[in-house]
Amino acid sequence: MVTRRAAPPPPAAAEPANPVPPPGAEARIEIGQTMRGVLEPGDLLMADSTFADVWAFEGDAGWTVTVDVRSDEFDTYVQLLDAAGARLGEDDDSGGDLNARLTVALPATGEYRIVVNSAGHERRAGRYTVSIH
């Protein structure tokens, strides 16, 4: 008699396990990661008065990265800045529904920053995930 083992179930969509960074703290993200965040009082305030979180990562010249920001609690908005603070790209709804997706070819090797905030001029708070690949 041959005993067959059942195939393992497919992996569940894993919720990121990182602790949410404290309000106003710059956090780190690595390429290939998905991280949890919260827009909330105490975060950086943008010129339009919206809350913002900043995620830093290292990248190499010529890499093309895609940043996804998803939330069920607010309309996401994302910007990618180079080490000097120059904006390389921004997006509101390219990720479908009210989710942001931004794809950029990195111009130099170094540190970059992802800025996550809400679209519009209304100060919104809420949970989100940010991923980079």
N, C-alpha and C positions, 0 to 999 in steps of 0.2 A: 504494500500500500504506500502510495506516495502522498506525503503531506505537503500541501502548498501553504506557504505563508501569504497572508494578505499583503498587498502592496501598502506601504505606508501612506497615510492620507497626505494630500498635498499641503504644503505649508500654508498656514493661515496668513492673511495679510497682517504682518506684524506691526503693532503700534510701536513707534519709537520708544525706547526705554530711557532716554536721557532725562535728567532732571531739567525742568524749565529754568532757564537762566534768570537770575534776579532782575527786577526792573532796572533799566538803564545800563546794564552790564553788556559789554561786547562779548559775544560767544564765538566758539570755533565750530566749524563744520568741515568735514573732509569729503573729497569727491567720492561719490558712491553712498553717502550717508543720507538718511532722512532724520530730521530732528524736530522736536516739539518746541513751540514757543507760545507766548501769550502777549498780546498788546494790552497794556494796562497803565494806570496812573504810575508815574515814576519813570516811565520810559522816556527816551529822547523825544522831543517835540520837533516836528518838521515845520518849515516856514508856513505851511497851511494849517498848522495847529493839530495835525494828526499825530497819534502815538507812532513810534517807530522802534524796531529792533534792528541791530546790526550783527551780522554773522561774517566772520573773517575766514578765508581759506587761502591756501597756497596753490598757485597754478603755473604752468609752463607756457612759454610763447608758442603759439600755434595750436594749442589745445582748443577744442570747441566744447564749451560746457552748456548744459541746459539746467536752468534753475526753475523749479516748480514750487509755488506757494499755494496751499489749499486751505480753505476754511469753510465751515458750515455756519459761521457766526458773523462774518463780515465780507465785503467785497475786497479781495486782496489786490495789492499793488506791489511791484518789486522793481528795484533798481540795482544795477551792478556798477560799482565804482572801482577804478584802479587805485594804486597805492597813493597817487597824488590827489585823489578825490574827484577825478574827472569821471563823469557819467559815460559809461560805455553802452548802456542800453537801459530800457525801462519797458514795463508791460503792465496791463490791467487785466484783460480777460482772455488771453490766448490759450489758457489752459482749460477752457470750457467752463460754462456757467459763469461764476464770478471768481474763478481761479486764475492766477497769473502764471505765465510760462514765458521764459526768456532764454534765447539761445544766442551765445556770443562766442566769437573766436578771440582768445586772449592774445593781446598784442605783445606782451612781454612776460618774462618769468618774474614772479614776485607774489606779493600779497594783494588780495582783492577783498572787497567788502560787498556783501549782499545787504541791501536795506529793504526791510519788510514794513509796509504800513498799509493803511486802508485807502481805497480809492475815494476821491471826493474830498471835500473840505470839512466833513463831519468827523469829529473825534470819536472813533469807534474802538471798542475794546473787544477782546475775544481770543480764543485758542486757534492755533493754526499749525500746519507742518510745513517745513521747508526742506527741499531735497536738491541735491546737485549731482549731476552725472554727465 
